[in-house]
Amino acid sequence: MKLPIKNMVCNRCIEAVTALIEEMGYSIRTVRLGEAEIEGDLSDEQKISLREALRKRGFDLLEDKNSQLIERIKNLVIASIHRESKPMKTNYSTYLEQEIGRDYSFLSTLFSAVEGLTIEKFIILQRLEKVKELLIYDELNLSEIAYQLHYSSVQHLSNQFKKATGMSPSVFKKRQLNLRNPLDKVGD
């Protein structure tokens, strides 16, 4: 049985959900971002129990198809920005259409209606969280960060950063502010 799970955004989330499902005595087939697959089916009581346990840890079971689709979009964007080291060979609209198998205009309309922000804004916010992370780590200069995150220029990155945070990347870095947001809360 496949169980779509909300707020799984990193490998530690996968580990936490895996441990929880094992603690509850279910046999796991696979666990990946946004989904766990277990052997057999769950009764309504078991689903309620699993949902409560997941919620205590910041996750949730997704029941309806639209919520599952939006979670899949979020997970694809987060993975492409925060975990992929190679550049995408296409733009996000084409990438999401190919991965999900639905028209981008449908995905965009649904995402905006449910989340209250566009997919494009969500992508920008995720990229800026990655910029914050890289600035805090202090391993790359701004030009390298802009290149790594596929910004057209350092100026474009700086303008976007300042518009979103109210300060330039250099001020952010100098102040050593840890104003990062958990990935599952970006856009909330």
C-alpha positions as CSV (number, residue, x, y, z in Angstrom):
1,M,0.0,0.0,0.0
2,K,1.3,3.4,-1.0
3,L,1.1,6.1,1.6
4,P,1.5,9.7,0.4
5,I,3.2,11.7,3.2
6,K,3.3,15.5,3.6
7,N,6.4,17.5,4.7
8,M,9.1,14.9,3.7
9,V,11.8,17.2,2.4
10,C,15.1,15.6,3.2
11,N,17.0,12.3,3.9
12,R,16.4,12.8,7.7
13,C,12.7,12.9,7.0
14,I,13.0,9.6,5.2
15,E,14.9,8.1,8.2
16,A,12.3,9.5,10.7
17,V,9.3,8.1,8.7
18,T,11.1,4.8,8.2
19,A,11.8,4.5,11.9
20,L,8.2,5.5,12.8
21,I,6.6,2.9,10.4
22,E,9.0,0.2,11.7
23,E,8.1,1.1,15.3
24,M,4.5,0.7,14.5
25,G,5.2,-2.8,13.3
26,Y,4.6,-2.4,9.5
27,S,6.8,-4.0,6.9
28,I,8.3,-1.4,4.6
29,R,8.8,-1.9,0.9
30,T,10.3,1.6,0.2
31,V,10.3,5.1,1.7
32,R,11.2,8.1,-0.4
33,L,10.4,11.8,-0.4
34,G,6.7,12.2,-0.1
35,E,5.8,8.5,0.0
36,A,6.1,5.3,1.9
37,E,5.1,1.9,0.6
38,I,4.2,-0.8,3.1
39,E,3.2,-4.5,2.7
40,G,-0.5,-5.0,2.9
41,D,-3.3,-2.6,3.6
42,L,-4.2,-0.5,6.6
43,S,-7.6,-0.5,8.3
44,D,-9.2,2.8,9.0
45,E,-8.1,2.6,12.7
46,Q,-4.5,1.9,11.6
47,K,-4.6,4.9,9.2
48,I,-5.8,7.1,12.0
49,S,-3.1,5.8,14.4
50,L,-0.4,6.3,11.7
51,R,-1.7,9.8,10.9
52,E,-1.5,10.8,14.6
53,A,2.0,9.5,14.9
54,L,3.1,11.2,11.8
55,R,1.6,14.5,12.9
56,K,3.4,14.4,16.2
57,R,6.6,14.4,14.1
58,G,5.6,17.2,11.7
59,F,4.4,14.9,8.9
60,D,0.9,14.0,7.7
61,L,-0.9,11.5,5.5
62,L,-2.3,13.0,2.3
63,E,-5.7,11.7,1.3
64,D,-6.9,13.7,-1.6
65,K,-5.3,13.7,-5.1
66,N,-4.8,17.4,-5.3
67,S,-2.8,17.5,-2.0
68,Q,-0.7,14.6,-3.3
69,L,0.0,16.4,-6.5
70,I,1.0,19.6,-4.8
71,E,3.3,17.7,-2.4
72,R,4.9,16.0,-5.4
73,I,5.5,19.4,-7.1
74,K,7.1,20.7,-3.8
75,N,9.3,17.6,-3.5
76,L,10.5,17.8,-7.1
77,V,11.4,21.5,-6.7
78,I,13.1,21.0,-3.4
79,A,15.1,18.0,-4.7
80,S,16.2,19.9,-7.8
81,I,17.4,22.9,-5.8
82,H,18.7,21.4,-2.6
83,R,20.0,18.0,-3.6
84,E,20.9,18.0,-7.3
85,S,24.4,19.0,-8.1
86,K,24.1,19.0,-11.9
87,P,22.2,21.7,-13.7
88,M,18.7,21.0,-15.0
89,K,18.6,20.6,-18.8
90,T,15.2,22.2,-19.1
91,N,13.1,24.9,-17.4
92,Y,10.9,24.1,-14.4
93,S,7.6,24.1,-16.3
94,T,8.8,21.4,-18.7
95,Y,10.5,19.5,-15.9
96,L,7.4,19.3,-13.8
97,E,5.2,18.4,-16.9
98,Q,7.6,15.5,-17.7
99,E,7.9,14.3,-14.1
100,I,4.2,14.5,-13.3
101,G,2.6,13.9,-16.6
102,R,0.2,16.8,-16.4
103,D,-0.1,20.1,-18.2
104,Y,1.9,22.9,-16.5
105,S,-1.0,25.4,-16.7
106,F,-3.1,22.9,-14.7
107,L,-0.4,22.3,-12.2
108,S,0.3,26.0,-11.8
109,T,-3.4,26.9,-11.3
110,L,-3.9,24.1,-8.8
111,F,-0.7,25.0,-6.9
112,S,-1.7,28.7,-6.7
113,A,-5.2,28.0,-5.6
114,V,-4.2,25.7,-2.8
115,E,-0.9,27.2,-1.6
116,G,-1.7,30.9,-2.2
117,L,1.5,31.5,-4.2
118,T,2.7,30.5,-7.6
119,I,5.1,27.7,-8.4
120,E,7.5,30.3,-9.7
121,K,7.4,32.1,-6.3
122,F,7.9,28.8,-4.5
123,I,10.9,28.1,-6.7
124,I,12.4,31.5,-5.9
125,L,11.9,31.1,-2.2
126,Q,13.5,27.7,-2.3
127,R,16.5,29.0,-4.2
128,L,16.9,31.9,-1.7
129,E,16.9,29.4,1.2
130,K,19.7,27.6,-0.6
131,V,21.5,30.9,-1.1
132,K,21.2,31.6,2.7
133,E,22.6,28.1,3.4
134,L,25.6,28.7,1.2
135,L,26.2,32.1,2.6
136,I,26.2,30.8,6.1
137,Y,28.6,27.9,5.2
138,D,30.9,30.6,3.7
139,E,32.5,28.1,1.3
140,L,31.5,29.9,-1.9
141,N,31.6,33.5,-3.0
142,L,28.5,35.2,-4.4
143,S,29.6,34.6,-8.0
144,E,30.0,30.9,-7.4
145,I,26.6,30.7,-5.6
146,A,24.9,32.5,-8.5
147,Y,26.5,30.1,-11.0
148,Q,25.7,27.0,-8.9
149,L,22.0,28.0,-8.6
150,H,21.8,29.0,-12.3
151,Y,21.1,32.7,-11.8
152,S,21.7,34.8,-14.9
153,S,24.0,37.1,-12.9
154,V,25.2,38.1,-9.4
155,Q,23.1,41.2,-9.7
156,H,19.9,39.2,-10.4
157,L,20.6,37.0,-7.3
158,S,21.3,40.1,-5.2
159,N,18.2,41.9,-6.3
160,Q,16.0,38.8,-5.6
161,F,17.6,38.3,-2.3
162,K,17.2,41.9,-1.2
163,K,13.6,42.0,-2.3
164,A,12.7,38.9,-0.3
165,T,14.8,39.5,2.9
166,G,15.2,43.3,3.0
167,M,19.0,43.0,3.0
168,S,21.7,42.3,0.5
169,P,23.5,38.9,0.6
170,S,26.7,40.7,1.8
171,V,24.8,42.2,4.8
172,F,23.2,38.9,5.6
173,K,26.6,37.2,5.5
174,K,28.3,39.9,7.6
175,R,25.6,39.7,10.3
176,Q,25.9,35.9,10.4
177,L,22.2,35.8,10.7
178,N,20.6,32.4,10.7
179,L,17.3,33.5,9.2
180,R,16.8,30.2,7.3
181,N,13.4,28.6,7.2
182,P,12.7,24.8,7.3
183,L,12.2,23.7,3.7
184,D,8.7,22.5,4.5
185,K,7.7,25.9,5.8
186,V,9.0,28.0,2.9
187,G,6.1,29.8,1.3
188,D,3.8,29.4,4.3
